[in-house]
Amino acid sequence: MRACKNCGKYFAVTGRTNAEYCDRVFDSKGRTCKDVGAIAKWTREKDTDDVFKAYRREYKKRFAWRKSGKILPEELYAWGERAREKKAECDSGKISLEEYVDWLKES
């Protein structure tokens, strides 16, 4: 028996011995904890990550530019690589969040 990491109810572990989510229906759409558990956990973790929020906001803006034809896909991908490198620097403490946000706006 193991407690589901999504709903907290106990379930019998069958098949995979490292299962974290149960097969119970979780919402009105008929999705199970297995279907939504990992996504819900990822979302909860990212809600408190200010660096990720800043990166994601800027990425979505630039992706919209790509869709509208303002920039080329190659430009977006090149910017994305540089932005992820800067994000890693910010996560490791080499630069501050304010410096990272300023870099995102200027780049």
C-alpha positions in Angstrom: 0.0 0.0 0.0 1.1 3.5 -0.8 -0.4 7.0 -0.4 -1.1 8.7 -3.7 1.0 11.9 -4.1 -1.9 13.7 -5.8 -5.0 12.8 -3.8 -3.4 11.4 -0.6 -5.5 8.3 -0.5 -4.0 4.9 -0.2 -3.8 2.5 -3.1 -2.4 -1.0 -3.8 0.8 -1.0 -5.7 0.5 -3.4 -8.6 2.7 -3.6 -11.7 5.3 -0.9 -11.3 6.8 -1.0 -7.8 7.6 2.7 -7.9 4.1 4.0 -8.7 3.4 7.4 -7.1 -0.2 8.0 -8.3 -3.4 5.9 -8.1 -5.9 5.0 -10.8 -8.9 6.8 -9.1 -10.9 9.3 -11.1 -9.6 12.7 -10.0 -11.8 15.3 -11.8 -15.1 15.7 -13.6 -13.4 15.1 -17.0 -12.6 11.5 -16.0 -8.9 12.0 -15.7 -7.1 9.8 -13.1 -4.4 10.8 -10.6 -1.9 9.1 -12.9 -3.0 11.4 -15.7 -2.8 14.7 -13.8 -0.5 14.0 -10.8 2.9 14.7 -12.3 1.6 17.8 -14.2 0.0 19.2 -11.0 3.2 18.6 -9.0 5.3 20.4 -11.6 2.9 23.3 -11.7 2.9 23.6 -7.9 6.7 23.6 -7.9 7.0 26.2 -10.6 4.5 28.6 -9.0 7.1 29.7 -6.5 10.1 29.9 -8.9 10.4 33.6 -9.8 13.3 33.0 -12.2 11.3 30.5 -14.2 8.3 32.8 -14.3 10.4 35.6 -15.7 11.9 33.3 -18.4 8.5 31.8 -19.3 6.8 35.2 -19.6 9.5 36.4 -22.0 9.6 33.1 -23.9 5.9 33.2 -24.5 6.1 36.8 -25.8 8.9 35.9 -28.2 7.1 32.7 -29.4 4.1 34.9 -30.2 6.4 37.1 -32.3 7.6 34.0 -34.1 4.0 32.9 -34.8 3.2 36.4 -36.2 6.3 36.5 -38.4 8.2 39.3 -36.5 11.2 37.0 -35.9 12.5 33.9 -37.5 12.4 30.5 -35.8 16.3 30.4 -35.8 16.4 33.7 -33.9 14.0 32.4 -31.3 16.0 29.2 -30.8 19.2 31.1 -30.5 17.7 33.5 -28.0 16.3 30.5 -26.0 19.7 28.9 -25.7 21.2 32.2 -24.4 18.3 32.7 -22.0 18.6 29.2 -20.6 22.3 29.8 -20.0 21.6 33.1 -18.2 18.8 31.3 -16.2 21.3 28.7 -15.1 23.6 31.5 -13.9 20.8 33.1 -12.0 19.8 29.8 -10.5 23.3 29.2 -9.3 23.6 32.7 -7.8 26.1 34.2 -10.3 23.7 36.9 -11.2 20.7 38.3 -9.4 17.0 38.0 -10.4 17.0 41.7 -11.3 20.0 41.4 -13.5 18.4 38.4 -15.3 15.1 40.2 -15.8 16.9 43.3 -17.2 18.9 41.0 -19.5 15.7 39.4 -20.7 14.1 42.8 -21.5 17.2 44.1 -23.3 18.0 41.0 -25.3 
